[in-house]
Amino acid sequence: MKATKHRTAGDFAAAFIDWTGANPLRVLRKEKGLSQAVLGAMLGLGHHRVSDFESGLAFPSKPQITAIGKALGAKDFAGRWAAWLNDKPNFAGGIHGKKRERAGATG
């Protein structure tokens, strides 16, 4: 599924909040009743790194994705993670939208 392009900053912000809330790492961690600190310790990471993964500020490597899946008992974690990343909201308006329009204008 291709991510939807949001036209207003408000639409984008709401979609981004929904997207981060649907992060499979966050969802599975909470289902297991684990804190970020406990999961981080299981993975050899600090709680701040788990937080970064959950908020979309950083992304785990392939070996980390495998380790997360094992730690959370989710054999399908890699697929869920890939689907979540593919659904990331896109702000089509962009900060430079007007400059792009002018650059393409003739006359």
C-alpha positions as CSV (number, residue, x, y, z in Angstrom):
1,M,0.0,0.0,0.0
2,K,1.4,3.4,-1.0
3,A,1.5,6.1,1.6
4,T,-1.1,8.9,1.2
5,K,0.1,12.4,0.4
6,H,-1.3,14.9,2.9
7,R,-2.0,18.4,1.7
8,T,-2.1,20.3,5.0
9,A,0.3,20.3,7.9
10,G,-2.6,19.5,10.2
11,D,-3.6,16.4,8.2
12,F,0.1,15.3,8.0
13,A,0.6,15.8,11.8
14,A,-2.5,13.7,12.6
15,A,-1.5,11.0,10.1
16,F,2.1,10.9,11.5
17,I,0.8,10.5,15.1
18,D,-1.4,7.6,13.9
19,W,1.5,6.1,12.0
20,T,3.9,6.2,15.0
21,G,1.2,4.7,17.2
22,A,0.8,1.8,14.9
23,N,4.5,1.0,15.0
24,P,4.7,-2.8,15.3
25,L,7.6,-2.6,17.7
26,R,5.6,-0.4,20.1
27,V,2.4,-2.5,19.7
28,L,4.1,-5.8,20.3
29,R,6.3,-4.4,23.2
30,K,3.2,-3.1,25.0
31,E,1.3,-6.4,24.3
32,K,4.1,-8.2,26.0
33,G,4.0,-5.8,29.0
34,L,7.6,-4.7,28.5
35,S,9.1,-1.3,29.1
36,Q,11.5,0.3,26.6
37,A,14.3,-0.2,29.1
38,V,13.6,-3.9,29.5
39,L,13.3,-4.5,25.8
40,G,16.4,-2.5,25.2
41,A,18.3,-4.6,27.8
42,M,17.1,-7.7,26.0
43,L,18.5,-6.4,22.8
44,G,21.7,-4.9,24.2
45,L,20.4,-1.3,23.5
46,G,19.5,1.6,25.7
47,H,15.9,2.6,26.2
48,H,16.5,5.8,24.2
49,R,17.3,3.7,21.1
50,V,14.1,1.7,21.5
51,S,12.2,5.0,21.8
52,D,13.9,6.3,18.6
53,F,12.8,3.1,16.7
54,E,9.3,3.5,18.0
55,S,9.0,7.2,17.0
56,G,10.5,6.7,13.6
57,L,13.6,8.9,14.4
58,A,15.9,5.9,13.8
59,F,15.4,2.5,12.1
60,P,16.9,-0.8,13.2
61,S,19.3,-2.7,11.1
62,K,18.3,-6.1,9.5
63,P,20.1,-8.0,12.3
64,Q,18.3,-5.8,14.9
65,I,14.9,-6.4,13.2
66,T,15.6,-10.2,13.5
67,A,16.6,-9.8,17.2
68,I,13.5,-7.7,18.0
69,G,11.3,-10.3,16.4
70,K,12.9,-13.0,18.5
71,A,12.7,-11.0,21.7
72,L,9.0,-10.2,21.2
73,G,8.2,-13.8,20.0
74,A,7.0,-12.4,16.6
75,K,8.1,-14.6,13.7
76,D,6.5,-12.2,11.2
77,F,8.0,-9.0,12.7
78,A,10.2,-8.2,9.7
79,G,7.1,-8.2,7.4
80,R,5.1,-6.1,9.8
81,W,8.0,-3.7,10.1
82,A,8.3,-3.4,6.3
83,A,4.6,-2.8,5.9
84,W,4.6,-0.2,8.6
85,L,7.6,1.7,7.0
86,N,5.8,1.5,3.6
87,D,2.8,3.2,5.1
88,K,4.7,6.3,6.3
89,P,2.8,9.5,5.8
90,N,4.0,11.9,3.1
91,F,3.5,15.7,3.3
92,A,2.9,16.6,-0.3
93,G,2.7,20.3,0.4
94,G,6.3,20.4,1.6
95,I,8.0,23.6,2.7
96,H,9.4,24.2,-0.8
97,G,6.1,23.5,-2.7
98,K,5.7,27.1,-3.9
99,K,9.3,27.3,-5.1
100,R,8.9,24.2,-7.1
101,E,5.8,25.6,-8.7
102,R,7.5,28.8,-9.6
103,A,10.5,27.0,-11.0
104,G,8.3,25.1,-13.4
105,A,6.3,28.2,-14.5
106,T,6.8,29.7,-17.9
107,G,6.5,33.3,-19.0
